[in-house]
Amino acid sequence: MLLSPIPTQAPHSWKHIENISIIESNEPLQTVPYTENLKQLPFYFDQDIPHAINICVARRSVIQKLQQAANLLPDHLGIVVLDAWRSRAVQQAVQDEVGNIIKIKYPHLTSSEQQQLLLQFVAPVSPDFISPHLTGGSVDITLFERATDKWLDMGSDFDEPTERSYTHFYENQPEHPACNNRRLLYSVMTQVGFSNLPTEWWHFDYGNPLWAYYNQQDNAIYGAAHWDINSH
């Protein structure tokens, strides 16, 4: 499979995302299924992040498109979903967690600079802001070897707040395994209609305002979604 380079995209502004109109489709959230080449591993639940649920759920079309993307992969590979829909409470907990990592990792930055860096990797949390994961239209994913369940080398850890996480980071190191692995993930996901967050190789969107921004759509089709753990 000849894979195209990952394009460099301009960063977005969360203020711009906030202003994109939403025409809600009312598509339901569903559990990400387990198939031969698509599975889930609820990362934040496993990491004991407060309020995280023990399954990954997303909008119905998102799951259908994930399966289509997985089917485009070579037969020995699959997609593992680490996170999808995320409540505001979990969003706040993730922001706190990554914020603490940034404070430890970048003590030379001012608090304002640390906050700017945080916003590259975690959407803001406020009562009137609909973060991408809250819509059920965002997925955090990686690739795995079907025979061994081993994750492929993507060149940075999931949620690592460094430039190595920028999707195109390894484009100038084509000999690094992460370069081809990221190109493969980016290729199958964008082919089926997802957009990628340029600062996170693992984060893809469909239907929400972030997707509308990067895919130049007039409006989003997913607003805030709610998963009631008691009714499932």
C-alpha positions in Angstrom: 0.0 0.0 0.0 1.6 3.3 -1.1 0.8 5.8 1.6 0.7 9.5 1.0 2.4 11.9 3.4 0.3 13.4 6.2 -0.4 17.1 5.4 0.5 19.8 7.8 -2.7 21.6 9.0 -3.0 24.9 10.7 -4.1 24.7 14.3 -7.7 25.6 15.1 -9.0 28.0 17.7 -11.5 26.6 20.2 -13.3 29.9 20.0 -13.8 29.2 16.3 -15.1 25.7 17.0 -17.5 27.0 19.6 -19.2 29.3 17.0 -19.9 26.5 14.5 -23.7 25.8 14.2 -25.0 22.4 15.0 -28.1 20.8 13.4 -28.5 17.8 15.7 -29.2 14.5 13.9 -30.3 12.8 17.2 -28.3 9.7 16.2 -28.0 7.4 19.3 -24.8 6.5 21.1 -23.9 2.8 20.8 -21.2 0.6 22.3 -18.1 0.0 20.1 -18.3 -3.6 19.1 -15.7 -6.3 19.2 -15.0 -7.7 15.8 -11.8 -9.4 14.4 -10.3 -6.0 13.4 -12.1 -3.6 15.7 -12.1 -3.6 19.5 -12.2 -1.3 22.5 -10.0 -0.8 25.5 -11.5 1.9 27.8 -8.2 3.6 28.6 -9.4 6.2 31.2 -11.4 3.6 33.1 -8.4 1.3 33.2 -6.3 4.3 34.4 -8.8 5.0 37.2 -9.7 8.5 35.9 -12.6 9.8 37.9 -16.1 9.3 36.4 -14.7 7.3 33.4 -17.1 4.6 32.2 -16.0 1.0 31.6 -16.9 0.9 27.9 -16.4 3.0 24.8 -19.5 4.4 23.2 -19.9 6.6 20.1 -22.6 7.8 17.6 -23.9 5.0 15.4 -22.4 6.4 12.1 -19.0 6.9 13.9 -19.0 3.2 14.7 -20.0 2.2 11.2 -17.2 4.3 9.8 -14.7 2.9 12.2 -15.6 -0.6 11.0 -15.2 0.6 7.3 -11.8 2.0 8.2 -10.7 -1.2 9.9 -11.8 -3.1 6.8 -9.4 -1.0 4.7 -6.4 -2.1 6.8 -4.1 -5.0 5.8 -5.6 -8.3 7.1 -3.1 -8.6 10.0 -4.0 -5.3 11.6 -7.0 -3.8 13.4 -8.1 -0.6 15.2 -8.4 -0.4 19.0 -10.6 2.4 20.4 -9.2 3.8 23.6 -11.8 6.5 24.2 -14.9 7.9 22.5 -17.8 9.7 24.1 -16.7 11.5 27.2 -18.8 13.3 29.9 -17.9 16.8 31.1 -16.8 15.3 34.4 -14.3 13.0 32.6 -13.2 15.9 30.4 -12.3 17.9 33.5 -10.5 14.9 35.1 -8.4 14.4 31.9 -7.6 18.1 31.7 -6.4 18.0 35.3 -4.3 14.9 34.6 -2.6 16.3 31.5 -2.3 19.7 33.1 -0.3 18.1 36.0 1.9 16.3 33.5 2.6 19.6 31.7 3.5 21.4 35.0 6.0 18.7 35.8 7.4 18.3 32.3 7.6 22.1 31.5 8.4 23.9 34.8 10.2 26.7 32.8 6.9 27.7 31.2 4.8 30.4 32.7 1.3 29.3 33.9 -0.2 31.0 30.9 2.2 29.2 28.5 1.4 25.9 30.3 -2.3 26.6 29.7 -1.8 27.3 26.0 0.1 24.0 25.7 -2.7 22.2 27.5 -5.3 23.5 25.1 -3.4 21.9 22.2 -4.1 18.5 23.7 -7.3 18.8 25.8 -10.4 20.8 24.8 -11.6 23.4 27.3 -14.2 22.5 30.0 -17.0 24.9 30.6 -20.8 24.6 31.0 -21.6 26.2 27.7 -18.8 24.6 25.6 -19.5 21.3 23.8 -16.1 19.6 23.7 -15.5 17.2 20.7 -15.7 14.0 22.9 -19.0 15.1 24.5 -20.7 14.8 21.1 -19.9 11.1 20.7 -18.3 12.1 17.4 -14.6 11.8 18.5 -12.6 8.7 18.9 -9.1 8.1 20.3 -7.6 5.1 18.5 -4.5 3.2 17.6 -3.5 0.2 15.5 -2.9 -3.3 16.8 -1.5 -6.6 15.5 -4.4 -9.1 15.3 -2.2 -12.1 15.9 -0.5 -10.8 19.1 -2.8 -7.9 20.3 0.3 -5.7 20.4 -0.1 -2.0 19.6 2.0 -0.7 16.7 4.8 1.8 17.3 3.2 5.3 16.8 6.2 7.2 18.0 4.7 8.7 21.1 2.5 7.6 24.0 -1.3 8.2 23.9 -2.0 11.6 25.5 1.7 12.5 25.5 1.7 16.4 25.6 4.8 16.8 23.3 5.4 17.7 19.7 6.0 14.0 19.0 2.2 13.6 19.3 1.6 16.0 16.3 0.2 13.8 13.6 2.8 14.9 10.9 5.8 14.9 13.4 7.6 11.9 11.8 7.1 13.0 8.2 10.7 14.2 8.2 11.9 10.8 9.6 10.5 8.4 6.9 12.7 5.6 8.2 11.0 5.6 11.6 8.2 2.9 11.9 5.8 5.5 13.3 5.9 7.5 10.0 4.3 4.7 8.0 2.1 3.5 10.9 0.6 7.0 11.3 0.2 7.4 7.5 -1.7 4.1 7.5 -4.0 5.1 10.3 -4.6 8.6 8.9 -5.2 7.2 5.4 -7.9 4.7 6.3 -9.7 7.1 8.7 -9.8 10.1 6.3 -10.9 7.8 3.4 -14.1 7.0 5.3 -14.8 10.6 6.2 -13.1 11.3 9.5 -10.9 14.4 10.1 -7.8 14.4 12.4 -6.8 16.7 15.1 -3.3 17.9 14.0 -1.8 17.9 17.5 -2.9 14.3 18.2 -2.2 11.4 15.9 -4.8 9.3 17.8 -7.7 11.7 17.7 -10.3 11.6 14.8 -13.7 13.3 14.4 -16.9 12.8 12.5 -20.0 14.9 12.6 -19.0 17.3 15.4 -17.9 20.9 15.2 -14.2 20.0 15.0 -14.9 17.8 12.0 -17.1 20.6 10.4 -14.1 23.0 10.8 -11.5 20.7 9.3 -13.8 19.3 6.6 -15.1 22.7 5.7 -18.7 21.8 6.4 -21.4 24.4 6.9 -22.6 22.9 10.2 -22.1 20.0 12.5 -24.6 17.2 13.0 -23.6 16.1 16.5 -24.0 18.3 19.6 -23.7 17.3 23.2 -24.8 13.6 23.8 -25.7 11.8 27.0 -25.0 8.2 28.0 -27.1 6.9 30.9 -25.2 4.0 32.4 -28.2 2.9 34.3 -30.4 2.3 31.2 -27.8 0.1 29.4 
